[in-house]
Amino acid sequence: MTTVDAAATPTSNRRLVPSNRTIGFLAVIGVVVCFSLGSTLVKRAHTPGVLVAFWRMVTTTIVWNSILLVRGRHITLADLRQALIPGIFFGLNITCFYAGATHNSVANAELIGSLTPFLVVPIGAKFFKEYINVRALLFAFVAFAGVAIVLFTAPPKGDASLKGNLLGLTAMLLWATYIATTRHFRREMDVVTFMASITPIAIITVLPLALLNGNMFDISSTGWRYIALLTFVTGVAAHGLMVFAQKTIPIGTIGIAQVAQPALAALWSFLLVGEALHGWQLFGMAMVLGGLLCFILMNQRRPKVAVVNTVSSLG
């Protein structure tokens, strides 16, 4: 009897340890929450989006490389070569999104960003052989419908413009490309090394745009405070969790999970900017979160063959 109990105890303890996939889904939740704050924080900085993007990239580079140095390591030329393509798309995406957010309403900026899954899901299925439960897509469309309700019933507030919409659309295309190239080029690089490698590449990419904008150091104390917030909320937490999650979670699932961002962004704009939320918006938020929860749960119950294929493709 003693032998059986001793053998059973480690097994029961192991069941209490979250699986890598569960940790990955928790990381995705963190990604969505952190990114949903982005557009509101950028607007509150009252600083040209290009300059916010550049200086946030500089501070983020310092943070990631400091973490790497504390671990007794540093980036190499091989790391920079491997991260070159994702780093370029990373810098361009941040610049276009921040510039678009300062020439657009939070609602428009987030609505355009929510279109990303329409690109990411087929990319994940075609190039990375990721499994998507077709029946679960019904709940993804429920979430999309919830996004539409949240955004189109919002009170007219903000500075929506054609320029802002075009920049937002460009940012969406660049973001989908960044996700796909990160999935391909990261390979066995750990999160800290990868982020420490792509951020200096992004700085070089954004620098010409910042120079063209002019007045690179003409930023108010408010602007610097929000750049610091963006550094840790999106530059470190959100992007770090994004890269971490891609090891165990299909990029299609991550892309669809980010549909929740516009609904959460509307909530942050209510709490931080004072924008009103109507009953229909609250109903839409419930649709988004409910649809995404069902989608994620259905994709967790995958056939064993699909699990093997996905894991082997993760490298």
C-alpha positions, 0 to 999 in steps of 0.5 A: 500500500505504501508503494502505491501511495508513494507512486501516486503522489508525484502523479497527483502533484504533476496534475496541479502543474499547468501545461505549456499550452495553458500557460500559453493561453494565459500569455495570450490573455496578457497580450490582449489586455496590454495591447488594448491599452496602446491606442488610448495611451498613445492619444494621451501622450499628445505627441506625434505618433512617429516620435512616440514609436521611435522613443518607445523603441529606444527605451524598450531596446534598453530594457530588453538588452539590460535583462539579457545582460543581467542574465550574463548574455548579449546579442550577437551578429547571428542573432541580429541576422536572424531577427532582421526581417521581423525587426523591420516589420516590427518597427514599421508596424509600431510607427504606422499604428501610433501615427494612425492612432494620433490621426484617428479615433480609438474606435476606428484604429481598433476596428481596423486592427481587429481585421488582422485574423482574416490574414493571420488564420489562413497564413497559420493554416497554409504555411505552418500547418496549424489546426483550426477547428472549423466549427469553432470559427462560428464563435469567431464570427460571433466575436467579430459581430460583437466588435462591430456592435461595440465600435459602431454604437460608440458615441462620435468622439475622436479625430477619425480621418482618411489618413488615420484609416490608411495608416491603420490599414497599413499597420494591420498588414504589417502586424500580420506580416510581423506575426508570420515572420516571427513564427518563421525566423525565431526558431529556438531563440528565447523571448529575451534574446529575440526581443533584444535583437529585433528592437535595435533593428526597429530603431534603425528602421524608424529613425529616418521617419523620426528625423523627417518628422523633426523636433525629435527631442521636443516632447513634454513631460506628459509625453515622456510619462506615456512613452515610459508606460508604453515601454513596459505595457506594450514594448515589454509585457505585450510583445514579450508575451506574444513571442512566448505564446507563439511557442505553444499557441497557433498564430491563428488562435492568437490572431482571433483572440486579439479580436477582444482588443477593440472591446477592451480599448473601448473600456479603457477609453471610458475609464481613462478618457471619459468616453461613454459606454452604451448598453449595446456596447456592453452587450457587444463586449459580452459577445466578444469575450464569450465568442473568444472563450468558446473558440479557444476551448474548442481548439484545445480539444484537438485530435491527437494527430493534429496536436502532434503535427502542430507541436512538430511544426513549432520547432 
